[in-house]
Amino acid sequence: MESEATNKSRVVMVESGESWDFYISQATAQTRPIAVHFTASRCMPSVAMNPIFEDLAAAHPDILFLTVDVDAVKEAAAKMEVKAMPTFVLMKDSAQVDKIVGANPEEIRKRIDSFVQSIPANIAQSL
């Protein structure tokens, strides 16, 4: 049952610094926007945001949604200057365009909706 739920997830777990670089360069080459949830399993507010991030990923299929455990992929967290969890980073063309620190579901939804509005129509046509 668990594997079925995992297969339906639209959020990609970044496992290493190399996979971080791969996903960022792939999305940039495809001009695909990115939403990243920097989390830690020891941080309950971060864990509580997982279902909200999953819902957002399902609602916005043209955005690449990544989850990064800061304890496992320290290089990505350092690169993006993540100091607290949860931190959400919105990226376009491999550059950060917005950062939200803290577990505020409504603010994250609002910022991602705004982010979607800023994406050119040819990229977001199926939204």
C-alpha positions as CSV (number, residue, x, y, z in Angstrom):
1,M,0.0,0.0,0.0
2,E,2.8,2.4,0.9
3,S,4.5,1.9,-2.5
4,E,1.3,2.9,-4.3
5,A,1.2,6.2,-2.4
6,T,4.8,6.8,-3.1
7,N,4.2,6.2,-6.8
8,K,1.4,8.8,-6.9
9,S,3.6,11.4,-5.2
10,R,4.6,14.3,-7.5
11,V,7.3,15.4,-5.0
12,V,10.8,14.2,-5.7
13,M,13.1,13.4,-2.8
14,V,16.6,14.8,-3.4
15,E,19.0,12.1,-2.2
16,S,22.4,13.8,-2.7
17,G,24.3,16.9,-3.9
18,E,24.7,15.2,-7.3
19,S,20.9,14.6,-7.6
20,W,20.3,18.2,-6.5
21,D,22.5,19.5,-9.3
22,F,20.9,17.1,-11.8
23,Y,17.3,18.1,-11.0
24,I,18.2,21.8,-11.0
25,S,20.0,21.6,-14.4
26,Q,17.3,19.4,-15.9
27,A,14.5,21.8,-14.9
28,T,16.5,24.8,-16.1
29,A,17.1,23.2,-19.5
30,Q,13.3,22.5,-19.7
31,T,12.6,26.1,-18.4
32,R,10.6,24.4,-15.7
33,P,10.0,26.3,-12.5
34,I,11.0,24.6,-9.2
35,A,9.5,24.6,-5.7
36,V,11.8,23.2,-3.0
37,H,10.9,22.1,0.6
38,F,14.0,22.1,2.8
39,T,13.0,19.9,5.7
40,A,14.4,17.7,8.5
41,S,12.9,14.6,9.9
42,R,13.6,15.9,13.5
43,C,11.6,19.1,12.8
44,M,7.9,18.5,13.4
45,P,6.7,21.7,11.7
46,S,8.6,20.5,8.6
47,V,7.1,17.1,8.7
48,A,3.6,18.6,9.2
49,M,4.1,20.6,5.9
50,N,4.7,17.4,3.8
51,P,1.0,16.8,3.0
52,I,0.5,20.5,2.1
53,F,3.5,20.4,-0.2
54,E,2.1,17.1,-1.8
55,D,-1.2,18.8,-2.4
56,L,0.5,21.8,-4.0
57,A,2.5,19.4,-6.2
58,A,-0.6,17.7,-7.4
59,A,-2.3,21.0,-8.1
60,H,0.6,22.4,-10.1
61,P,2.0,19.6,-12.4
62,D,4.2,22.0,-14.5
63,I,6.3,22.9,-11.4
64,L,9.0,20.5,-10.3
65,F,8.5,19.9,-6.6
66,L,11.6,18.8,-4.7
67,T,12.1,17.8,-1.0
68,V,15.6,18.1,0.5
69,D,16.4,16.7,3.9
70,V,19.0,19.2,5.2
71,D,20.7,16.6,7.3
72,A,21.2,14.3,4.3
73,V,22.0,16.9,1.6
74,K,23.9,19.6,3.4
75,E,25.4,20.9,0.2
76,A,22.1,21.9,-1.3
77,A,21.0,23.6,2.0
78,A,24.3,25.5,2.2
79,K,24.0,26.5,-1.5
80,M,20.5,28.0,-0.9
81,E,21.5,29.5,2.5
82,V,18.9,27.6,4.4
83,K,19.2,28.4,8.1
84,A,15.9,27.2,9.5
85,M,13.3,24.5,8.8
86,P,11.0,24.4,7.1
87,T,12.2,26.7,4.3
88,F,10.5,26.8,0.9
89,V,12.4,28.1,-2.1
90,L,10.9,29.0,-5.5
91,M,13.3,28.9,-8.4
92,K,13.2,29.8,-12.1
93,D,16.2,29.4,-14.4
94,S,18.2,28.0,-11.5
95,A,17.9,31.2,-9.6
96,Q,15.9,31.8,-6.4
97,V,12.9,34.0,-6.9
98,D,11.2,33.6,-3.5
99,K,11.9,32.1,-0.1
100,I,9.4,31.4,2.7
101,V,10.7,30.4,6.1
102,G,8.4,28.7,8.5
103,A,5.3,26.4,8.5
104,N,2.6,28.7,7.2
105,P,0.4,26.7,4.8
106,E,-1.7,29.7,3.6
107,E,1.4,31.9,2.9
108,I,3.0,29.0,1.0
109,R,-0.1,28.4,-1.1
110,K,-0.4,32.1,-1.8
111,R,3.3,32.5,-2.9
112,I,3.1,29.4,-5.1
113,D,-0.1,30.6,-6.7
114,S,1.6,33.9,-7.3
115,F,4.7,32.1,-8.7
116,V,2.5,30.2,-11.1
117,Q,1.0,33.5,-12.3
118,S,4.5,34.7,-13.1
119,I,5.3,31.8,-15.3
120,P,4.9,32.5,-19.1
121,A,1.7,31.0,-20.6
122,N,3.5,28.6,-22.8
123,I,5.0,26.9,-19.8
124,A,1.9,27.0,-17.6
125,Q,-0.7,26.3,-20.3
126,S,-2.0,23.2,-18.6
127,L,-2.4,24.8,-15.2
